[in-house]
Amino acid sequence: MKRHLNTSYRLVWNHITGTLVVASELARSRGKRAGVAVALSLAAVMSVPALAADIVVR
């Protein structure tokens, strides 16, 4: 009976061949996730003033 390890993988874009390649889960993609994270954090920061309570000073 063979034992199989529980393997994890991810898809990484190979810019030379123009294809997605299966790689180790530790492999890096070319900044796609960082771009998404920056966009989400920027959207969160920009929406904070819209959620702030109105303060009326008399």
C-alpha positions as CSV (number, residue, x, y, z in Angstrom):
1,M,0.0,0.0,0.0
2,K,1.5,3.4,-1.0
3,R,1.3,6.4,1.2
4,H,0.5,9.6,-0.5
5,L,1.5,12.9,1.1
6,N,-1.1,15.6,1.3
7,T,0.4,18.0,-1.2
8,S,-0.5,21.6,-1.8
9,Y,0.1,23.6,-4.9
10,R,-0.6,26.9,-6.5
11,L,-0.8,28.3,-10.0
12,V,2.0,30.7,-11.0
13,W,2.0,32.7,-14.2
14,N,5.1,31.9,-16.4
15,H,5.7,35.2,-18.3
16,I,8.1,33.5,-20.7
17,T,5.7,30.8,-22.0
18,G,2.5,32.8,-21.3
19,T,0.9,30.0,-19.3
20,L,-0.1,29.1,-15.8
21,V,2.3,26.5,-14.3
22,V,1.7,24.3,-11.2
23,A,4.2,25.1,-8.5
24,S,4.9,24.6,-4.8
25,E,2.6,26.5,-2.4
26,L,5.7,28.4,-1.4
27,A,6.3,29.8,-4.9
28,R,5.6,33.5,-5.5
29,S,3.3,34.9,-8.2
30,R,4.4,38.2,-9.7
31,G,2.7,40.7,-7.4
32,K,-0.9,40.0,-8.3
33,R,-1.9,39.5,-4.7
34,A,-0.1,42.6,-3.5
35,G,-2.0,44.7,-6.1
36,V,-5.3,43.4,-4.9
37,A,-4.4,44.0,-1.3
38,V,-3.4,47.6,-2.0
39,A,-6.6,48.2,-3.8
40,L,-8.7,46.8,-1.0
41,S,-6.9,48.8,1.7
42,L,-7.2,52.0,-0.3
43,A,-10.9,51.4,-0.7
44,A,-11.2,50.8,3.0
45,V,-9.4,54.0,3.9
46,M,-11.4,56.0,1.4
47,S,-14.8,54.7,2.8
48,V,-14.0,55.6,6.5
49,P,-15.2,59.3,6.2
50,A,-18.5,58.1,4.7
51,L,-19.1,55.9,7.9
52,A,-18.2,58.7,10.3
53,A,-20.9,60.2,12.4
54,D,-22.0,63.8,11.7
55,I,-20.9,66.2,14.4
56,V,-22.9,69.4,14.7
57,V,-21.3,72.3,16.5
58,R,-23.5,75.2,17.7
